[in-house]
Amino acid sequence: MSLTDVMSGFGLQLFAELGLVLFGGAFLAIVVTTFLRRNREHFERARFLPLEDEAGAPLTGERASHE
């Protein structure tokens, strides 16, 4: 009996299929989270972070949360 016979007898294709399903589920969850309307404000704020002078400074027209 060769190693090929032994390994093919274990049925390891289940792990490849499970990995594909988990990856697909994670990808779908990320895509749905990205395009939900309730996350739009967060992404709009993050979009302008490289242009701000101070890290975490409010955008023009925004009030600080502690006021």
C-alpha positions in Angstrom: 0.0 0.0 0.0 1.5 3.4 -1.0 1.2 6.7 0.6 -1.1 7.9 -2.2 -3.6 5.1 -1.4 -3.5 5.9 2.3 -4.0 9.7 1.8 -6.8 9.3 -0.7 -8.6 7.0 1.8 -8.8 9.8 4.4 -11.2 11.9 2.3 -9.4 15.2 2.8 -11.4 16.9 0.1 -13.8 17.9 2.9 -11.2 20.4 4.3 -10.9 22.1 0.9 -14.6 22.4 0.6 -15.0 23.7 4.1 -12.3 26.3 3.5 -14.0 27.4 0.4 -17.4 27.8 2.2 -15.8 29.7 5.1 -13.9 32.0 2.7 -17.0 32.7 0.7 -19.0 33.5 3.9 -16.4 35.8 5.2 -16.1 37.6 1.8 -19.9 38.0 1.6 -20.0 39.4 5.2 -17.3 41.9 4.4 -19.0 43.0 1.1 -22.4 43.4 2.9 -20.9 45.3 5.8 -19.1 47.7 3.4 -22.2 48.6 1.4 -24.7 49.0 4.3 -26.1 52.5 4.6 -25.5 52.7 8.3 -21.7 52.4 7.8 -21.6 55.2 5.2 -20.8 57.9 7.7 -17.9 55.9 9.1 -16.4 55.3 5.7 -16.9 59.0 4.6 -15.0 60.1 7.7 -12.2 57.6 7.1 -12.0 58.8 3.4 -10.8 62.2 4.5 -8.4 61.1 7.3 -5.3 61.5 5.1 -6.2 65.1 4.4 -6.7 66.2 8.0 -4.0 68.3 9.8 -4.6 66.6 13.1 -5.4 63.0 13.6 -9.0 62.7 14.8 -9.8 66.4 14.2 -13.4 67.0 13.3 -14.2 67.8 9.6 -15.3 71.3 8.7 -18.9 71.8 9.8 -18.8 69.0 12.4 -19.1 69.6 16.1 -16.9 67.9 18.5 -18.6 65.1 20.4 -17.6 66.6 23.8 -19.4 69.9 23.2 
